[in-house]
């Protein structure tokens, strides 16, 4: 069960990092001056980091 959860956390974390990078690029290179893509990028990256912390805490136990 731990191996499956570990793999799922890794997949979710990598997916969120990719999504955060995409939204960050959209925020930088888009002509509009809205903060929505930047906010989504920051939240995605923070959620990815949270999943990594949870995964590392599970590995210690």
GIGI-V566138 format. One record per residue. N is the residue number from 0. RES is the residue in three letters. PHI is phi in whole degrees, 0 to 359 (999 if undefined). OMEGA is omega in whole degrees, -180 to 180 (* if undefined). D_LAST is the distance of its C-alpha to the last C-alpha in Angstrom with 2 decimals. Layout:
n;res;phi;omega;d_last
N;RES;PHI;OMEGA;D_LAST
N;RES;PHI;OMEGA;D_LAST
This chain:
n;res;phi;omega;d_last
0;UNK;999;-179;13.38
1;UNK;293;-180;10.32
2;UNK;294;180;12.92
3;UNK;294;178;15.40
4;UNK;297;179;13.47
5;UNK;298;179;12.60
6;UNK;295;179;16.34
7;UNK;295;177;17.50
8;UNK;295;178;15.82
9;UNK;294;-180;17.40
10;UNK;296;-180;20.69
11;UNK;295;-180;20.79
12;UNK;295;179;20.06
13;UNK;294;178;22.76
14;UNK;297;179;25.13
15;UNK;290;176;24.86
16;UNK;295;179;25.49
17;UNK;296;179;28.52
18;UNK;297;178;29.76
19;UNK;297;179;29.43
20;UNK;294;179;31.38
21;UNK;296;-180;34.02
22;UNK;293;177;34.52
23;UNK;293;177;34.68
24;UNK;295;177;37.39
25;UNK;297;-180;39.19
26;UNK;296;-178;39.12
27;UNK;285;-170;40.54
28;UNK;264;179;43.14
29;UNK;282;-179;44.25
30;UNK;282;-179;47.59
31;UNK;285;-178;46.67
32;UNK;256;179;45.69
33;UNK;270;-179;43.12
34;UNK;262;-176;39.66
35;UNK;297;179;38.03
36;UNK;297;178;36.73
37;UNK;293;178;35.37
38;UNK;296;179;33.57
39;UNK;295;179;32.06
40;UNK;296;-179;31.00
41;UNK;295;180;29.29
42;UNK;295;179;27.47
43;UNK;297;-179;26.37
44;UNK;291;177;25.04
45;UNK;296;178;23.24
46;UNK;294;176;21.63
47;UNK;298;178;20.61
48;UNK;295;177;18.99
49;UNK;297;178;17.17
50;UNK;296;177;15.82
51;UNK;295;179;14.71
52;UNK;295;178;12.88
53;UNK;298;180;11.12
54;UNK;296;180;10.36
55;UNK;292;177;9.09
56;UNK;292;176;6.76
57;UNK;292;-180;5.49
58;UNK;291;-180;5.55
59;UNK;289;-176;3.79
60;UNK;281;*;0.00
